[in-house]
Amino acid sequence: MELNDQLLNELAQRAIASERLRMNLDLRTSSADQSQRMLNALEPATQLPIHRHTSSTEVVIILRGRMDEIFYDDNRNEIARYHLDPSKGCYGLSIPKGQWHGIEVFEPTVIFEAKDGPWEPLRQEDTLD
């Protein structure tokens, strides 16, 4: 699969049409893969709960757009904010295992995400919302 403007544009259009205002594209070869790799198109009004991944670091690389990754403590207090914007020279972030985090999207954005291990749905104890 070629990762090009046409693919990113199509994914962005699917995000716009989605009730959640985001859409991902699984880049694994099968569900048995031992890593998660995906593109995620995000629209400015998308809502994502504050969450954590207790078994993996998460790597986020921005391909287009602008967004913030926000780190929180256990009481939902913001403790750090990272502005991802390729036009400003900030291309990504490694989110430590167990770190509460969320996002704020400022314009249509596409990111690449990678995590260790097979996909698992978020558990209730891994969200703060």
N, CA and C atoms as an extended XYZ file, in Angstrom:
387
Properties=species:S:1:pos:R:3:atomname:S:1:resname:S:1:resid:I:1 pbc="F F F"
N         0.850       -1.181        0.000 N   MET     1
C         0.000        0.000        0.000 CA  MET     1
C         0.895        1.243        0.000 C   MET     1
N         0.628        2.117       -0.921 N   GLU     2
C         1.371        3.373       -0.984 CA  GLU     2
C         0.685        4.400       -0.093 C   GLU     2
N         1.461        5.039        0.777 N   LEU     3
C         0.939        6.084        1.651 CA  LEU     3
C         1.203        7.416        0.951 C   LEU     3
N         0.167        7.937        0.308 N   ASN     4
C         0.317        9.142       -0.504 CA  ASN     4
C        -0.824       10.118       -0.213 C   ASN     4
N        -0.801       11.271       -0.887 N   ASP     5
C        -1.835       12.288       -0.665 CA  ASP     5
C        -3.230       11.751       -0.939 C   ASP     5
N        -3.387       10.959       -1.972 N   GLN     6
C        -4.709       10.423       -2.293 CA  GLN     6
C        -5.248        9.590       -1.131 C   GLN     6
N        -4.426        8.723       -0.565 N   LEU     7
C        -4.859        7.897        0.563 CA  LEU     7
C        -5.202        8.762        1.774 C   LEU     7
N        -4.349        9.748        2.076 N   LEU     8
C        -4.622       10.622        3.217 CA  LEU     8
C        -5.887       11.435        2.999 C   LEU     8
N        -6.115       11.908        1.772 N   ASN     9
C        -7.326       12.671        1.461 CA  ASN     9
C        -8.577       11.806        1.628 C   ASN     9
N        -8.518       10.572        1.143 N   GLU    10
C        -9.661        9.656        1.284 CA  GLU    10
C        -9.944        9.358        2.751 C   GLU    10
N        -8.906        9.124        3.530 N   LEU    11
C        -9.088        8.860        4.961 CA  LEU    11
C        -9.675       10.085        5.662 C   LEU    11
N        -9.207       11.268        5.294 N   ALA    12
C        -9.743       12.507        5.874 CA  ALA    12
C       -11.219       12.681        5.539 C   ALA    12
N       -11.617       12.359        4.317 N   GLN    13
C       -13.029       12.455        3.937 CA  GLN    13
C       -13.878       11.489        4.752 C   GLN    13
N       -13.353       10.295        5.008 N   ARG    14
C       -14.074        9.326        5.838 CA  ARG    14
C       -14.194        9.841        7.272 C   ARG    14
N       -13.189       10.551        7.775 N   ALA    15
C       -13.256       11.122        9.126 CA  ALA    15
C       -14.346       12.185        9.198 C   ALA    15
N       -14.427       13.026        8.182 N   ILE    16
C       -15.454       14.071        8.140 CA  ILE    16
C       -16.854       13.450        8.177 C   ILE    16
N       -17.027       12.343        7.480 N   ALA    17
C       -18.332       11.681        7.411 CA  ALA    17
C       -18.645       10.848        8.646 C   ALA    17
N       -17.658       10.597        9.491 N   SER    18
C       -17.835        9.759       10.674 CA  SER    18
C       -18.472       10.548       11.817 C   SER    18
N       -19.354        9.913       12.545 N   GLU    19
C       -19.968       10.547       13.713 CA  GLU    19
C       -18.909       10.973       14.732 C   GLU    19
N       -17.828       10.189       14.858 N   ARG    20
C       -16.758       10.481       15.821 CA  ARG    20
C       -15.765       11.515       15.305 C   ARG    20
N       -15.883       11.904       14.031 N   LEU    21
C       -14.992       12.862       13.378 CA  LEU    21
C       -13.534       12.405       13.413 C   LEU    21
N       -13.344       11.106       13.343 N   ARG    22
C       -12.013       10.530       13.187 CA  ARG    22
C       -12.163        9.164       12.533 C   ARG    22
N       -11.106        8.745       11.847 N   MET    23
C       -11.136        7.462       11.156 CA  MET    23
C        -9.719        6.933       11.114 C   MET    23
N        -9.576        5.634       11.442 N   ASN    24
C        -8.235        5.070       11.343 CA  ASN    24
C        -8.161        4.057       10.216 C   ASN    24
N        -6.935        3.813        9.793 N   LEU    25
C        -6.632        2.824        8.779 CA  LEU    25
C        -5.582        1.898        9.364 C   LEU    25
N        -5.952        0.653        9.562 N   ASP    26
C        -5.073       -0.361       10.133 CA  ASP    26
C        -4.001       -0.719        9.115 C   ASP    26
N        -2.747       -0.616        9.505 N   LEU    27
C        -1.643       -0.921        8.610 CA  LEU    27
C        -0.986       -2.268        8.923 C   LEU    27
N        -1.587       -3.046        9.808 N   ARG    28
C        -1.027       -4.367       10.113 CA  ARG    28
C        -1.308       -5.318        8.960 C   ARG    28
N        -0.526       -6.372        8.875 N   THR    29
C        -0.771       -7.380        7.853 CA  THR    29
C        -1.856       -8.352        8.289 C   THR    29
N        -2.050       -8.510        9.623 N   SER    30
C        -3.128       -9.341       10.146 CA  SER    30
C        -3.367       -8.974       11.605 C   SER    30
N        -4.482       -9.415       12.156 N   SER    31
C        -4.776       -9.141       13.565 CA  SER    31
C        -3.843       -9.893       14.501 C   SER    31
N        -3.065      -10.832       13.978 N   ALA    32
C        -2.100      -11.578       14.789 CA  ALA    32
C        -0.762      -10.843       14.915 C   ALA    32
N        -0.590       -9.733       14.201 N   ASP    33
C         0.664       -8.979       14.305 CA  ASP    33
C         0.917       -8.599       15.760 C   ASP    33
N         2.173       -8.540       16.125 N   GLN    34
C         2.545       -8.217       17.504 CA  GLN    34
C         2.900       -6.748       17.689 C   GLN    34
N         2.397       -5.915       16.804 N   SER    35
C         2.500       -4.471       16.970 CA  SER    35
C         1.287       -3.828       16.311 C   SER    35
N         0.982       -2.627       16.762 N   GLN    36
C        -0.124       -1.873       16.177 CA  GLN    36
C         0.459       -0.743       15.339 C   GLN    36
N        -0.043       -0.601       14.135 N   ARG    37
C         0.397        0.447       13.222 CA  ARG    37
C        -0.846        0.961       12.511 C   ARG    37
N        -1.064        2.262       12.590 N   MET    38
C        -2.259        2.806       11.944 CA  MET    38
C        -2.065        4.261       11.559 C   MET    38
N        -2.845        4.667       10.576 N   LEU    39
C        -3.031        6.075       10.286 CA  LEU    39
C        -4.330        6.481       10.956 C   LEU    39
N        -4.381        7.697       11.454 N   ASN    40
C        -5.588        8.180       12.107 CA  ASN    40
C        -5.858        9.593       11.602 C   ASN    40
N        -6.987        9.778       10.924 N   ALA    41
C        -7.417       11.099       10.466 CA  ALA    41
C        -8.316       11.681       11.545 C   ALA    41
N        -8.037       12.914       11.922 N   LEU    42
C        -8.720       13.565       13.041 CA  LEU    42
C        -9.251       14.926       12.609 C   LEU    42
N       -10.493       15.204       12.943 N   GLU    43
C       -11.095       16.505       12.681 CA  GLU    43
C       -11.097       17.329       13.971 C   GLU    43
N       -11.124       18.659       13.866 N   PRO    44
C       -11.021       19.502       15.050 CA  PRO    44
C       -12.025       19.223       16.166 C   PRO    44
N       -13.227       18.837       15.891 N   ALA    45
C       -14.218       18.630       16.955 CA  ALA    45
C       -14.233       17.199       17.508 C   ALA    45
N       -13.298       16.350       17.059 N   THR    46
C       -13.311       14.973       17.556 CA  THR    46
C       -13.082       14.937       19.068 C   THR    46
N       -13.718       14.005       19.721 N   GLN    47
C       -13.578       13.828       21.162 CA  GLN    47
C       -12.878       12.500       21.424 C   GLN    47
N       -11.863       12.537       22.251 N   LEU    48
C       -11.127       11.343       22.636 CA  LEU    48
C       -10.963       11.398       24.138 C   LEU    48
N       -11.376       10.362       24.868 N   PRO    49
C       -11.247       10.436       26.321 CA  PRO    49
C        -9.777       10.460       26.739 C   PRO    49
N        -9.524       11.072       27.885 N   ILE    50
C        -8.197       10.968       28.478 CA  ILE    50
C        -7.983        9.491       28.780 C   ILE    50
N        -6.862        8.951       28.314 N   HIS    51
C        -6.643        7.516       28.446 CA  HIS    51
C        -5.158        7.212       28.589 C   HIS    51
N        -4.851        5.952       28.847 N   ARG    52
C        -3.471        5.498       28.958 CA  ARG    52
C        -3.369        4.098       28.370 C   ARG    52
N        -2.147        3.712       28.058 N   HIS    53
C        -1.850        2.357       27.596 CA  HIS    53
C        -0.867        1.770       28.601 C   HIS    53
N        -1.311        0.805       29.377 N   THR    54
C        -0.483        0.283       30.470 CA  THR    54
C         0.538       -0.749       30.013 C   THR    54
N         0.426       -1.234       28.785 N   SER    55
C         1.374       -2.248       28.331 CA  SER    55
C         2.232       -1.795       27.159 C   SER    55
N         2.182       -0.511       26.807 N   SER    56
C         2.948       -0.068       25.636 CA  SER    56
C         3.217        1.429       25.668 C   SER    56
N         4.378        1.796       25.166 N   THR    57
C         4.644        3.169       24.771 CA  THR    57
C         3.866        3.399       23.475 C   THR    57
N         3.445        4.631       23.234 N   GLU    58
C         2.766        4.974       21.980 CA  GLU    58
C         3.605        6.012       21.253 C   GLU    58
N         3.847        5.790       19.988 N   VAL    59
C         4.565        6.758       19.168 CA  VAL    59
C         3.560        7.391       18.211 C   VAL    59
N         3.563        8.720       18.177 N   VAL    60
C         2.678        9.483       17.302 CA  VAL    60
C         3.551       10.348       16.399 C   VAL    60
N         3.341       10.235       15.094 N   ILE    61
C         4.048       11.060       14.118 CA  ILE    61
C         2.996       11.771       13.271 C   ILE    61
N         3.090       13.089       13.199 N   ILE    62
C         2.103       13.866       12.463 CA  ILE    62
C         2.523       13.973       10.996 C   ILE    62
N         1.586       13.674       10.111 N   LEU    63
C         1.839       13.741        8.670 CA  LEU    63
C         1.319       15.039        8.061 C   LEU    63
N         0.213       15.528        8.607 N   ARG    64
C        -0.355       16.807        8.150 CA  ARG    64
C        -1.247       17.338        9.251 C   ARG    64
N        -1.429       18.658        9.256 N   GLY    65
C        -2.313       19.278       10.234 CA  GLY    65
C        -1.563       19.821       11.439 C   GLY    65
N        -2.344       20.125       12.481 N   ARG    66
C        -1.809       20.650       13.746 CA  ARG    66
C        -2.652       20.108       14.881 C   ARG    66
N        -1.997       19.670       15.936 N   MET    67
C        -2.709       19.173       17.114 CA  MET    67
C        -1.796       19.241       18.333 C   MET    67
N        -2.399       19.161       19.507 N   ASP    68
C        -1.649       19.038       20.749 CA  ASP    68
C        -1.875       17.661       21.336 C   ASP    68
N        -0.816       17.074       21.851 N   GLU    69
C        -0.897       15.913       22.739 CA  GLU    69
C        -0.765       16.487       24.137 C   GLU    69
N        -1.676       16.104       25.001 N   ILE    70
C        -1.728       16.664       26.342 CA  ILE    70
C        -1.549       15.533       27.349 C   ILE    70
N        -0.622       15.715       28.292 N   PHE    71
C        -0.392       14.740       29.359 CA  PHE    71
C        -1.118       15.210       30.611 C   PHE    71
N        -1.665       14.233       31.355 N   TYR    72
C        -2.420       14.507       32.573 CA  TYR    72
C        -1.885       13.662       33.716 C   TYR    72
N        -2.167       14.128       34.947 N   ASP    73
C        -1.887       13.302       36.116 CA  ASP    73
C        -3.133       12.485       36.456 C   ASP    73
N        -3.081       11.715       37.518 N   ASP    74
C        -4.201       10.845       37.897 CA  ASP    74
C        -5.480       11.603       38.244 C   ASP    74
N        -5.370       12.918       38.508 N   ASN    75
C        -6.532       13.730       38.884 CA  ASN    75
C        -7.033       14.610       37.745 C   ASN    75
N        -6.635       14.288       36.521 N   ARG    76
C        -7.058       15.005       35.320 CA  ARG    76
C        -6.446       16.395       35.194 C   ARG    76
N        -5.390       16.667       35.948 N   ASN    77
C        -4.706       17.943       35.827 CA  ASN    77
C        -3.707       17.876       34.675 C   ASN    77
N        -3.735       18.896       33.809 N   GLU    78
C        -2.781       18.942       32.706 CA  GLU    78
C        -1.385       19.167       33.270 C   GLU    78
N        -0.440       18.315       32.858 N   ILE    79
C         0.931       18.453       33.346 CA  ILE    79
C         1.927       18.784       32.229 C   ILE    79
N         1.547       18.570       30.980 N   ALA    80
C         2.413       18.922       29.846 CA  ALA    80
C         1.568       18.975       28.582 C   ALA    80
N         2.005       19.803       27.647 N   ARG    81
C         1.310       19.945       26.363 CA  ARG    81
C         2.381       20.036       25.277 C   ARG    81
N         2.205       19.236       24.225 N   TYR    82
C         3.159       19.175       23.122 CA  TYR    82
C         2.433       19.531       21.831 C   TYR    82
N         2.880       20.597       21.193 N   HIS    83
C         2.251       21.057       19.954 CA  HIS    83
C         2.921       20.360       18.775 C   HIS    83
N         2.169       19.508       18.082 N   LEU    84
C         2.672       18.793       16.918 CA  LEU    84
C         2.265       19.561       15.666 C   LEU    84
N         3.258       20.027       14.931 N   ASP    85
C         3.012       20.849       13.751 CA  ASP    85
C         4.231       20.733       12.844 C   ASP    85
N         4.117       19.977       11.738 N   PRO    86
C         5.277       19.804       10.876 CA  PRO    86
C         5.820       21.117       10.315 C   PRO    86
N         4.962       22.134       10.159 N   SER    87
C         5.452       23.413        9.635 CA  SER    87
C         6.324       24.146       10.651 C   SER    87
N         6.254       23.739       11.908 N   LYS    88
C         7.069       24.340       12.974 CA  LYS    88
C         8.213       23.416       13.394 C   LYS    88
N         8.364       22.279       12.700 N   GLY    89
C         9.478       21.386       12.986 CA  GLY    89
C         9.240       20.378       14.089 C   GLY    89
N         8.012       20.240       14.560 N   CYS    90
C         7.714       19.218       15.568 CA  CYS    90
C         6.881       18.124       14.907 C   CYS    90
N         7.481       16.941       14.747 N   TYR    91
C         6.895       15.874       13.944 CA  TYR    91
C         6.286       14.734       14.735 C   TYR    91
N         6.516       14.696       16.028 N   GLY    92
C         5.946       13.570       16.754 CA  GLY    92
C         6.350       13.547       18.201 C   GLY    92
N         5.950       12.446       18.828 N   LEU    93
C         6.114       12.322       20.265 CA  LEU    93
C         6.064       10.853       20.642 C   LEU    93
N         6.863       10.488       21.626 N   SER    94
C         6.775        9.166       22.234 CA  SER    94
C         6.080        9.333       23.583 C   SER    94
N         4.944        8.680       23.738 N   ILE    95
C         4.147        8.793       24.954 CA  ILE    95
C         4.506        7.606       25.847 C   ILE    95
N         5.045        7.863       27.040 N   PRO    96
C         5.480        6.756       27.896 CA  PRO    96
C         4.342        5.819       28.293 C   PRO    96
N         4.684        4.581       28.481 N   LYS    97
C         3.735        3.575       28.951 CA  LYS    97
C         3.081        4.072       30.246 C   LYS    97
N         1.753        3.976       30.309 N   GLY    98
C         1.013        4.350       31.509 CA  GLY    98
C         0.701        5.829       31.645 C   GLY    98
N         1.165        6.667       30.720 N   GLN    99
C         0.937        8.115       30.807 CA  GLN    99
C        -0.482        8.462       30.346 C   GLN    99
N        -1.248        9.138       31.220 N   TRP   100
C        -2.563        9.640       30.805 CA  TRP   100
C        -2.348       10.688       29.729 C   TRP   100
N        -3.147       10.626       28.656 N   HIS   101
C        -2.996       11.603       27.584 CA  HIS   101
C        -4.294       11.779       26.820 C   HIS   101
N        -4.372       12.894       26.118 N   GLY   102
C        -5.511       13.209       25.258 CA  GLY   102
C        -5.018       14.134       24.164 C   GLY   102
N        -5.937       14.590       23.337 N   ILE   103
C        -5.552       15.424       22.205 CA  ILE   103
C        -6.471       16.626       22.075 C   ILE   103
N        -5.956       17.654       21.406 N   GLU   104
C        -6.752       18.776       20.923 CA  GLU   104
C        -6.327       18.993       19.480 C   GLU   104
N        -7.285       18.914       18.560 N   VAL   105
C        -7.002       19.007       17.128 CA  VAL   105
C        -7.424       20.383       16.636 C   VAL   105
N        -6.523       21.090       15.952 N   PHE   106
C        -6.774       22.465       15.524 CA  PHE   106
C        -7.203       22.594       14.075 C   PHE   106
N        -6.866       21.619       13.254 N   GLU   107
C        -7.257       21.616       11.843 CA  GLU   107
C        -7.243       20.166       11.392 C   GLU   107
N        -7.842       19.840       10.249 N   PRO   108
C        -7.814       18.446        9.802 CA  PRO   108
C        -6.377       17.912        9.849 C   PRO   108
N        -6.217       16.769       10.501 N   THR   109
C        -4.902       16.231       10.835 CA  THR   109
C        -4.867       14.743       10.522 C   THR   109
N        -3.710       14.263       10.097 N   VAL   110
C        -3.493       12.830        9.936 CA  VAL   110
C        -2.210       12.481       10.679 C   VAL   110
N        -2.286       11.445       11.513 N   ILE   111
C        -1.121       10.991       12.264 CA  ILE   111
C        -0.886        9.507       11.994 C   ILE   111
N         0.343        9.095       12.211 N   PHE   112
C         0.709        7.689       12.243 CA  PHE   112
C         0.899        7.340       13.714 C   PHE   112
N         0.307        6.221       14.143 N   GLU   113
C         0.447        5.761       15.523 CA  GLU   113
C         1.021        4.355       15.529 C   GLU   113
N         1.870        4.081       16.522 N   ALA   114
C         2.419        2.736       16.697 CA  ALA   114
C         2.455        2.407       18.185 C   ALA   114
N         2.079        1.172       18.494 N   LYS   115
C         2.118        0.659       19.872 CA  LYS   115
C         2.601       -0.784       19.829 C   LYS   115
N         3.105       -1.262       20.966 N   ASP   116
C         3.526       -2.658       21.091 CA  ASP   116
C         2.319       -3.559       21.299 C   ASP   116
N         2.452       -4.790       20.872 N   GLY   117
C         1.448       -5.810       21.152 CA  GLY   117
C         0.233       -5.721       20.258 C   GLY   117
N        -0.605       -6.742       20.303 N   PRO   118
C        -1.827       -6.746       19.498 CA  PRO   118
C        -2.817       -5.703       20.012 C   PRO   118
N        -3.766       -5.331       19.160 N   TRP   119
C        -4.774       -4.346       19.540 CA  TRP   119
C        -5.618       -4.877       20.688 C   TRP   119
N        -5.883       -3.999       21.653 N   GLU   120
C        -6.799       -4.293       22.764 CA  GLU   120
C        -7.696       -3.084       22.952 C   GLU   120
N        -8.986       -3.298       23.173 N   PRO   121
C        -9.850       -2.138       23.455 CA  PRO   121
C        -9.447       -1.509       24.780 C   PRO   121
N        -9.689       -0.196       24.906 N   LEU   122
C        -9.415        0.469       26.175 CA  LEU   122
C       -10.331       -0.090       27.258 C   LEU   122
N        -9.736       -0.371       28.393 N   ARG   123
C       -10.526       -0.825       29.547 CA  ARG   123
C       -11.025        0.395       30.317 C   ARG   123
N       -12.111        0.238       31.054 N   GLN   124
C       -12.690        1.344       31.803 CA  GLN   124
C       -11.654        1.978       32.747 C   GLN   124
N       -10.797        1.160       33.359 N   GLU   125
C        -9.793        1.678       34.301 CA  GLU   125
C        -8.656        2.429       33.573 C   GLU   125
N        -8.661        2.404       32.250 N   ASP   126
C        -7.636        3.103       31.473 CA  ASP   126
C        -8.172        4.372       30.828 C   ASP   126
N        -9.341        4.848       31.269 N   THR   127
C        -9.871        6.134       30.818 CA  THR   127
C       -10.247        6.968       32.033 C   THR   127
N       -10.130        8.279       31.909 N   LEU   128
C       -10.513        9.192       32.989 CA  LEU   128
C       -11.830        9.891       32.698 C   LEU   128
N       -12.465        9.605       31.574 N   ASP   129
C       -13.749       10.244       31.257 CA  ASP   129
C       -14.896        9.328       31.590 C   ASP   129
